[in-house]
Amino acid sequence: MKDGVLTDAIDDGATLRHDVTCILIECHLDRGLREVFHPMATRQEVERLAELMARRLGPLIGGRYVPKRDERTARDKAVWQRFNGRNHAELMREFGISRRLLYSILARRRASSVRAS
């Protein structure tokens, strides 16, 4: 995965297959998600499932942007917490975001805080 984009590699979706495999193995190892898999599922079975999923997903999402919601939410929260009204340039540099995105984050956070009040 590169910059939130799942790509379809030259060798028949190897990158997508790798991404799906990593996600499924992480889920398989996560105690909270183990019930999703058969209790006796092996790593090889999880990898085979990932390969099958990647083949089906490739034509649907290969090369499309896949948002990283959790990371984006955490970033937006950090931007809002550090914003002091005068540190626009500093925040843009620190978080690697454009002025337009910074203003968008601030507007969303302001609207959320107004609704919460």
KOLNU-76080 format. One record per residue: residue number from 1; x, y, z of N, C-alpha, C in turn. Coordinates in Angstrom, 2 decimals. Layout:
N
+-----+---------+---------+---------+---------+---------+---------+---------+---------+---------+
| num |    n_px |    n_py |    n_pz |   ca_px |   ca_py |   ca_pz |    c_px |    c_py |    c_pz |
+-----+---------+---------+---------+---------+---------+---------+---------+---------+---------+
| NUM |       X |       Y |       Z |       X |       Y |       Z |       X |       Y |       Z |
...
+-----+---------+---------+---------+---------+---------+---------+---------+---------+---------+
END
This chain:
117
+-----+---------+---------+---------+---------+---------+---------+---------+---------+---------+
| num |    n_px |    n_py |    n_pz |   ca_px |   ca_py |   ca_pz |    c_px |    c_py |    c_pz |
+-----+---------+---------+---------+---------+---------+---------+---------+---------+---------+
|   1 |    0.86 |   -1.17 |    0.00 |    0.00 |    0.00 |    0.00 |    0.90 |    1.22 |    0.00 |
|   2 |    0.59 |    2.19 |   -0.84 |    1.37 |    3.42 |   -0.90 |    0.42 |    4.60 |   -0.84 |
|   3 |    0.58 |    5.43 |    0.18 |   -0.24 |    6.63 |    0.35 |   -1.73 |    6.33 |    0.30 |
|   4 |   -2.15 |    5.22 |    0.92 |   -3.57 |    4.91 |    0.97 |   -4.12 |    4.34 |   -0.32 |
|   5 |   -3.25 |    3.99 |   -1.28 |   -3.72 |    3.47 |   -2.55 |   -3.33 |    2.01 |   -2.66 |
|   6 |   -4.31 |    1.15 |   -2.92 |   -4.02 |   -0.24 |   -3.21 |   -3.75 |   -0.32 |   -4.70 |
|   7 |   -2.60 |   -0.87 |   -5.07 |   -2.25 |   -0.92 |   -6.47 |   -2.25 |   -2.34 |   -6.98 |
|   8 |   -2.47 |   -2.50 |   -8.25 |   -2.42 |   -3.79 |   -8.89 |   -1.07 |   -3.88 |   -9.58 |
|   9 |   -0.16 |   -4.67 |   -9.04 |    1.20 |   -4.76 |   -9.53 |    1.25 |   -5.50 |  -10.86 |
|  10 |    2.38 |   -5.39 |  -11.54 |    2.58 |   -6.01 |  -12.84 |    2.36 |   -7.52 |  -12.76 |
|  11 |    2.84 |   -8.16 |  -11.69 |    2.74 |   -9.62 |  -11.60 |    1.39 |  -10.05 |  -11.03 |
|  12 |    0.32 |   -9.65 |  -11.70 |   -1.03 |  -10.12 |  -11.40 |   -1.51 |   -9.82 |   -9.99 |
|  13 |   -1.37 |   -8.59 |   -9.56 |   -1.93 |   -8.18 |   -8.28 |   -1.12 |   -8.55 |   -7.07 |
|  14 |    0.20 |   -8.68 |   -7.20 |    1.03 |   -9.09 |   -6.06 |    0.94 |   -8.10 |   -4.91 |
|  15 |    0.92 |   -6.81 |   -5.21 |    0.86 |   -5.81 |   -4.15 |   -0.47 |   -5.88 |   -3.41 |
|  16 |   -1.55 |   -5.97 |   -4.15 |   -2.87 |   -6.09 |   -3.52 |   -2.95 |   -7.37 |   -2.70 |
|  17 |   -2.44 |   -8.46 |   -3.24 |   -2.43 |   -9.74 |   -2.52 |   -1.66 |   -9.60 |   -1.22 |
|  18 |   -0.51 |   -8.92 |   -1.29 |    0.31 |   -8.71 |   -0.09 |   -0.45 |   -7.88 |    0.94 |
|  19 |   -1.10 |   -6.80 |    0.49 |   -1.85 |   -5.93 |    1.41 |   -2.97 |   -6.70 |    2.10 |
|  20 |   -3.74 |   -7.45 |    1.32 |   -4.85 |   -8.22 |    1.89 |   -4.32 |   -9.28 |    2.84 |
|  21 |   -3.22 |   -9.93 |    2.47 |   -2.62 |  -10.95 |    3.34 |   -2.22 |  -10.35 |    4.67 |
|  22 |   -1.55 |   -9.20 |    4.63 |   -1.12 |   -8.55 |    5.87 |   -2.32 |   -8.20 |    6.76 |
|  23 |   -3.37 |   -7.70 |    6.16 |   -4.57 |   -7.34 |    6.92 |   -5.19 |   -8.57 |    7.56 |
|  24 |   -5.34 |   -9.64 |    6.78 |   -5.97 |  -10.85 |    7.32 |   -5.12 |  -11.51 |    8.39 |
|  25 |   -3.81 |  -11.53 |    8.21 |   -2.94 |  -12.13 |    9.23 |   -3.01 |  -11.32 |   10.51 |
|  26 |   -3.02 |  -10.00 |   10.38 |   -3.15 |   -9.15 |   11.57 |   -4.47 |   -9.42 |   12.28 |
|  27 |   -5.55 |   -9.57 |   11.52 |   -6.86 |   -9.89 |   12.12 |   -6.83 |  -11.27 |   12.76 |
|  28 |   -6.17 |  -12.21 |   12.11 |   -6.08 |  -13.58 |   12.63 |   -5.33 |  -13.61 |   13.95 |
|  29 |   -4.32 |  -12.77 |   14.10 |   -3.52 |  -12.73 |   15.32 |   -4.18 |  -11.90 |   16.42 |
|  30 |   -5.10 |  -11.03 |   16.06 |   -5.77 |  -10.16 |   17.03 |   -6.81 |  -10.97 |   17.80 |
|  31 |   -6.64 |  -11.07 |   19.09 |   -7.55 |  -11.88 |   19.91 |   -9.00 |  -11.45 |   19.77 |
|  32 |   -9.22 |  -10.17 |   19.62 |  -10.59 |   -9.67 |   19.49 |  -11.27 |  -10.05 |   18.19 |
|  33 |  -10.48 |  -10.41 |   17.18 |  -11.04 |  -10.76 |   15.87 |  -10.94 |  -12.24 |   15.55 |
|  34 |  -10.43 |  -13.02 |   16.45 |  -10.22 |  -14.44 |   16.17 |  -11.51 |  -15.18 |   15.83 |
|  35 |  -12.64 |  -14.73 |   16.37 |  -13.89 |  -15.43 |   16.09 |  -14.29 |  -15.34 |   14.63 |
|  36 |  -13.68 |  -14.43 |   13.88 |  -13.97 |  -14.31 |   12.46 |  -13.44 |  -15.52 |   11.70 |
|  37 |  -12.35 |  -16.10 |   12.19 |  -11.72 |  -17.24 |   11.54 |  -12.05 |  -18.52 |   12.28 |
|  38 |  -11.99 |  -19.61 |   11.57 |  -12.14 |  -20.92 |   12.21 |  -11.05 |  -21.04 |   13.26 |
|  39 |  -11.36 |  -21.57 |   14.46 |  -10.38 |  -21.62 |   15.55 |   -9.07 |  -22.33 |   15.17 |
|  40 |   -9.14 |  -23.25 |   14.24 |   -7.94 |  -24.01 |   13.87 |   -7.32 |  -23.53 |   12.56 |
|  41 |   -7.73 |  -22.36 |   12.07 |   -7.20 |  -21.86 |   10.80 |   -5.70 |  -21.66 |   10.90 |
|  42 |   -5.00 |  -22.11 |    9.89 |   -3.54 |  -21.96 |    9.86 |   -3.18 |  -20.69 |    9.10 |
|  43 |   -1.94 |  -20.29 |    9.23 |   -1.46 |  -19.12 |    8.50 |   -1.59 |  -19.35 |    6.99 |
|  44 |   -1.31 |  -20.56 |    6.55 |   -1.41 |  -20.88 |    5.12 |   -2.85 |  -20.73 |    4.62 |
|  45 |   -3.81 |  -21.12 |    5.45 |   -5.22 |  -20.97 |    5.07 |   -5.60 |  -19.49 |    5.00 |
|  46 |   -5.09 |  -18.71 |    5.93 |   -5.36 |  -17.27 |    5.91 |   -4.74 |  -16.65 |    4.66 |
|  47 |   -3.51 |  -17.07 |    4.31 |   -2.86 |  -16.55 |    3.11 |   -3.63 |  -16.95 |    1.85 |
|  48 |   -4.16 |  -18.15 |    1.82 |   -4.95 |  -18.61 |    0.66 |   -6.23 |  -17.77 |    0.54 |
|  49 |   -6.87 |  -17.51 |    1.68 |   -8.06 |  -16.66 |    1.68 |   -7.71 |  -15.27 |    1.16 |
|  50 |   -6.57 |  -14.74 |    1.59 |   -6.13 |  -13.42 |    1.13 |   -5.93 |  -13.41 |   -0.38 |
|  51 |   -5.34 |  -14.46 |   -0.90 |   -5.11 |  -14.55 |   -2.34 |   -6.43 |  -14.54 |   -3.10 |
|  52 |   -7.39 |  -15.32 |   -2.62 |   -8.71 |  -15.36 |   -3.27 |   -9.40 |  -14.00 |   -3.19 |
|  53 |   -9.32 |  -13.37 |   -2.03 |   -9.94 |  -12.05 |   -1.86 |   -9.29 |  -11.02 |   -2.77 |
|  54 |   -7.98 |  -11.04 |   -2.86 |   -7.26 |  -10.08 |   -3.70 |   -7.65 |  -10.23 |   -5.17 |
|  55 |   -7.80 |  -11.47 |   -5.62 |   -8.21 |  -11.70 |   -7.01 |   -9.59 |  -11.12 |   -7.29 |
|  56 |  -10.48 |  -11.23 |   -6.31 |  -11.83 |  -10.70 |   -6.50 |  -11.87 |   -9.18 |   -6.33 |
|  57 |  -11.06 |   -8.66 |   -5.40 |  -11.06 |   -7.22 |   -5.14 |  -10.29 |   -6.43 |   -6.20 |
|  58 |   -9.26 |   -7.02 |   -6.76 |   -8.39 |   -6.33 |   -7.71 |   -9.13 |   -5.56 |   -8.79 |
|  59 |  -10.03 |   -6.21 |   -9.52 |  -10.75 |   -5.49 |  -10.58 |  -11.66 |   -4.39 |  -10.03 |
|  60 |  -12.07 |   -4.52 |   -8.79 |  -12.99 |   -3.54 |   -8.22 |  -12.28 |   -2.33 |   -7.64 |
|  61 |  -11.13 |   -2.54 |   -6.96 |  -10.48 |   -1.42 |   -6.28 |   -9.04 |   -1.19 |   -6.69 |
|  62 |   -8.49 |   -1.99 |   -7.57 |   -7.10 |   -1.82 |   -7.97 |   -6.82 |   -0.41 |   -8.45 |
|  63 |   -5.89 |    0.28 |   -7.79 |   -5.52 |    1.62 |   -8.17 |   -6.39 |    2.73 |   -7.62 |
|  64 |   -7.49 |    2.38 |   -6.96 |   -8.36 |    3.41 |   -6.39 |   -7.87 |    3.84 |   -5.02 |
|  65 |   -8.20 |    5.06 |   -4.67 |   -7.86 |    5.57 |   -3.35 |   -8.70 |    4.86 |   -2.30 |
|  66 |   -8.04 |    4.41 |   -1.24 |   -8.73 |    3.79 |   -0.11 |   -8.45 |    4.66 |    1.11 |
|  67 |   -9.46 |    5.34 |    1.64 |   -9.21 |    6.27 |    2.74 |   -8.72 |    5.57 |    4.00 |
|  68 |   -7.86 |    6.27 |    4.71 |   -7.33 |    5.77 |    5.98 |   -8.04 |    6.53 |    7.08 |
|  69 |   -9.27 |    6.14 |    7.37 |  -10.12 |    6.91 |    8.26 |   -9.55 |    7.08 |    9.66 |
|  70 |   -9.06 |    6.00 |   10.26 |   -8.56 |    6.10 |   11.63 |   -7.39 |    7.06 |   11.73 |
|  71 |   -6.45 |    6.95 |   10.78 |   -5.29 |    7.83 |   10.79 |   -5.71 |    9.27 |   10.52 |
|  72 |   -6.64 |    9.45 |    9.61 |   -7.10 |   10.81 |    9.28 |   -7.80 |   11.44 |   10.48 |
|  73 |   -8.62 |   10.68 |   11.17 |   -9.32 |   11.20 |   12.34 |   -8.33 |   11.61 |   13.42 |
|  74 |   -7.33 |   10.78 |   13.66 |   -6.31 |   11.10 |   14.67 |   -5.53 |   12.35 |   14.26 |
|  75 |   -5.18 |   12.45 |   12.98 |   -4.45 |   13.62 |   12.49 |   -5.29 |   14.88 |   12.66 |
|  76 |   -6.56 |   14.81 |   12.26 |   -7.44 |   15.98 |   12.36 |   -7.60 |   16.43 |   13.81 |
|  77 |   -7.71 |   15.47 |   14.71 |   -7.83 |   15.80 |   16.14 |   -6.57 |   16.49 |   16.64 |
|  78 |   -5.40 |   15.97 |   16.23 |   -4.13 |   16.57 |   16.65 |   -3.98 |   17.98 |   16.09 |
|  79 |   -4.38 |   18.18 |   14.83 |   -4.32 |   19.51 |   14.22 |   -5.18 |   20.48 |   15.03 |
|  80 |   -6.40 |   20.07 |   15.33 |   -7.33 |   20.91 |   16.08 |   -6.79 |   21.25 |   17.46 |
|  81 |   -6.22 |   20.28 |   18.13 |   -5.68 |   20.51 |   19.48 |   -4.49 |   21.45 |   19.47 |
|  82 |   -3.67 |   21.39 |   18.43 |   -2.46 |   22.23 |   18.37 |   -2.72 |   23.61 |   17.77 |
|  83 |   -3.85 |   23.77 |   17.13 |   -4.15 |   25.05 |   16.48 |   -4.36 |   26.14 |   17.52 |
|  84 |   -3.63 |   27.27 |   17.34 |   -3.76 |   28.37 |   18.30 |   -4.26 |   29.66 |   17.65 |
|  85 |   -4.63 |   29.57 |   16.38 |   -5.13 |   30.74 |   15.67 |   -4.07 |   31.47 |   14.86 |
|  86 |   -2.80 |   31.19 |   15.15 |   -1.71 |   31.88 |   14.46 |   -0.66 |   30.93 |   13.88 |
|  87 |   -0.84 |   29.63 |   14.03 |    0.22 |   28.70 |   13.62 |   -0.14 |   27.88 |   12.38 |
|  88 |   -0.80 |   28.51 |   11.43 |   -1.21 |   27.82 |   10.20 |   -0.02 |   27.18 |    9.48 |
|  89 |    1.01 |   27.97 |    9.20 |    2.17 |   27.47 |    8.45 |    2.86 |   26.34 |    9.20 |
|  90 |    2.99 |   26.49 |   10.50 |    3.64 |   25.45 |   11.31 |    2.87 |   24.13 |   11.22 |
|  91 |    1.55 |   24.19 |   11.33 |    0.74 |   22.97 |   11.26 |    0.80 |   22.33 |    9.88 |
|  92 |    0.79 |   23.15 |    8.84 |    0.87 |   22.61 |    7.48 |    2.18 |   21.87 |    7.27 |
|  93 |    3.27 |   22.44 |    7.78 |    4.58 |   21.77 |    7.68 |    4.61 |   20.50 |    8.52 |
|  94 |    4.19 |   20.61 |    9.77 |    4.26 |   19.49 |   10.71 |    3.46 |   18.28 |   10.23 |
|  95 |    2.26 |   18.53 |    9.69 |    1.40 |   17.43 |    9.29 |    1.45 |   17.14 |    7.79 |
|  96 |    2.22 |   17.93 |    7.05 |    2.35 |   17.70 |    5.61 |    1.03 |   17.88 |    4.86 |
|  97 |    0.30 |   18.94 |    5.22 |   -1.01 |   19.18 |    4.60 |   -1.03 |   20.54 |    3.93 |
|  98 |   -1.94 |   20.70 |    2.98 |   -2.07 |   21.98 |    2.27 |   -2.90 |   22.95 |    3.10 |
|  99 |   -2.84 |   24.22 |    2.70 |   -3.63 |   25.25 |    3.37 |   -5.12 |   24.92 |    3.24 |
| 100 |   -5.52 |   24.50 |    2.05 |   -6.93 |   24.15 |    1.83 |   -7.38 |   23.03 |    2.76 |
| 101 |   -6.55 |   21.99 |    2.91 |   -6.90 |   20.88 |    3.80 |   -6.93 |   21.34 |    5.25 |
| 102 |   -5.98 |   22.18 |    5.64 |   -5.97 |   22.70 |    7.01 |   -7.28 |   23.44 |    7.30 |
| 103 |   -7.68 |   24.33 |    6.40 |   -8.92 |   25.07 |    6.61 |  -10.14 |   24.14 |    6.64 |
| 104 |  -10.10 |   23.11 |    5.84 |  -11.19 |   22.14 |    5.84 |  -11.28 |   21.40 |    7.18 |
| 105 |  -10.12 |   20.98 |    7.70 |  -10.07 |   20.31 |    9.01 |  -10.61 |   21.23 |   10.09 |
| 106 |  -10.14 |   22.47 |   10.09 |  -10.57 |   23.43 |   11.11 |  -12.07 |   23.70 |   11.03 |
| 107 |  -12.59 |   23.83 |    9.81 |  -14.02 |   24.08 |    9.64 |  -14.85 |   22.90 |   10.15 |
| 108 |  -14.42 |   21.68 |    9.83 |  -15.15 |   20.49 |   10.31 |  -15.12 |   20.42 |   11.83 |
| 109 |  -13.95 |   20.70 |   12.41 |  -13.82 |   20.62 |   13.87 |  -14.65 |   21.71 |   14.55 |
| 110 |  -14.65 |   22.90 |   13.97 |  -15.47 |   23.98 |   14.54 |  -16.95 |   23.59 |   14.51 |
| 111 |  -17.38 |   23.06 |   13.38 |  -18.79 |   22.65 |   13.25 |  -19.13 |   21.56 |   14.26 |
| 112 |  -18.21 |   20.62 |   14.47 |  -18.44 |   19.54 |   15.44 |  -18.52 |   20.08 |   16.85 |
| 113 |  -17.65 |   21.03 |   17.18 |  -17.66 |   21.57 |   18.54 |  -18.89 |   22.44 |   18.78 |
| 114 |  -19.39 |   23.11 |   17.74 |  -20.61 |   23.92 |   17.88 |  -21.81 |   23.00 |   18.10 |
| 115 |  -21.88 |   21.90 |   17.33 |  -22.99 |   20.94 |   17.49 |  -22.96 |   20.29 |   18.86 |
| 116 |  -21.76 |   20.05 |   19.39 |  -21.62 |   19.39 |   20.69 |  -22.03 |   20.31 |   21.84 |
| 117 |  -21.97 |   21.62 |   21.59 |  -22.29 |   22.60 |   22.65 |  -23.77 |   22.74 |   22.88 |
+-----+---------+---------+---------+---------+---------+---------+---------+---------+---------+
END
